């Protein structure tokens, strides 16, 4: 089965659809990621966090998640996450540090 919403890894086009799934801090993060002047490293970090949260690396075309599409998979992963608002923000900050370290290492 082919779903046009299914990609290899979490697509950044799905970020706006996650806006109302958590509290104010989450919503501010989603809004900031959509701003034109948002640093690319911040968007990369969010995408990496979502790849890990959604299990994109283990997804394949025959999986139920792939059949539903990336948007539904991501929304479900955020809703079902046992991390609280603060833990999710800390997770995002940790991934941002990882991305920054990787970018500085490759310069």
C-alpha positions as CSV (number, residue, x, y, z in Angstrom):
1,X,0.0,0.0,0.0
2,X,1.3,3.5,-0.8
3,X,0.5,6.6,1.2
4,X,1.6,10.0,-0.1
5,X,2.0,11.2,3.5
6,X,4.7,8.5,4.2
7,X,8.4,9.5,3.9
8,X,11.6,7.8,5.0
9,X,12.1,10.0,8.1
10,X,10.0,12.5,9.9
11,X,9.2,15.3,7.4
12,X,9.4,18.9,8.7
13,X,6.2,19.7,6.9
14,X,4.4,17.9,9.6
15,X,5.6,20.2,12.4
16,X,2.6,22.6,12.2
17,X,0.1,19.8,12.7
18,X,1.6,19.0,16.1
19,X,0.8,22.5,17.6
20,X,-2.3,21.7,19.7
21,X,-1.2,18.4,21.1
22,X,0.6,19.7,24.2
23,X,0.6,22.7,26.5
24,X,1.8,26.2,26.1
25,X,5.6,25.5,26.1
26,X,5.1,22.9,23.4
27,X,3.0,25.3,21.4
28,X,5.5,28.1,21.6
29,X,8.2,25.7,20.4
30,X,6.1,24.7,17.4
31,X,5.3,28.4,16.6
32,X,9.0,29.3,16.9
33,X,10.0,26.5,14.5
34,X,7.7,27.9,11.9
35,X,9.2,31.4,11.9
36,X,11.2,32.3,8.8
37,X,14.2,33.4,11.0
38,X,14.3,30.1,13.0
39,X,17.8,28.7,12.9
40,X,18.0,25.6,10.7
41,X,19.9,23.7,13.5
42,X,16.8,24.2,15.7
43,X,14.6,22.6,13.0
44,X,17.1,19.8,12.5
45,X,17.1,19.1,16.2
46,X,13.3,19.0,16.3
47,X,13.2,16.6,13.3
48,X,15.8,14.4,15.0
49,X,13.8,14.3,18.2
50,X,10.7,13.3,16.3
51,X,12.6,10.6,14.4
52,X,13.6,9.1,17.7
53,X,10.2,9.5,19.3
54,X,8.3,8.1,16.3
55,X,10.8,5.3,15.6
56,X,11.3,6.4,12.0
57,X,14.5,4.3,11.7
58,X,12.5,1.1,12.2
59,X,9.5,2.0,10.0
60,X,9.1,0.4,6.6
61,X,6.5,0.5,3.8
62,X,4.6,-2.5,5.1
63,X,4.2,-1.3,8.7
64,X,0.9,0.0,10.1
65,X,2.6,3.3,10.9
66,X,3.7,3.8,7.3
67,X,0.2,2.9,6.0
68,X,-1.3,5.6,8.2
69,X,1.3,8.2,7.2
70,X,3.9,10.4,8.9
71,X,1.4,13.0,10.1
72,X,-0.8,10.5,12.0
73,X,2.2,8.6,13.3
74,X,3.8,11.8,14.7
75,X,0.5,13.1,16.2
76,X,0.0,9.7,17.9
77,X,3.5,9.6,19.2
78,X,3.3,13.0,20.7
79,X,-0.1,12.3,22.3
80,X,1.0,9.0,23.7
81,X,4.4,10.1,24.9
82,X,4.7,9.6,28.7
83,X,7.1,12.6,28.9
84,X,5.6,15.6,30.6
85,X,5.8,19.1,29.2
86,X,9.1,19.9,31.0
87,X,10.7,16.6,30.1
88,X,9.8,17.1,26.4
89,X,11.4,20.5,26.5
90,X,14.5,19.1,28.1
91,X,14.7,16.4,25.5
92,X,14.5,19.0,22.8
93,X,17.3,21.0,24.4
94,X,19.4,17.9,24.7
95,X,19.0,17.1,21.0
96,X,19.7,20.7,20.1
97,X,23.1,20.4,22.0
98,X,23.8,17.2,20.1
99,X,23.1,18.8,16.7
100,X,25.2,21.9,17.6
101,X,28.1,19.7,18.7
102,X,27.9,17.7,15.5
103,X,27.8,20.8,13.3
104,X,30.8,22.3,15.1
105,X,32.7,19.0,14.9
106,X,32.2,18.9,11.1
107,X,33.5,22.4,10.5
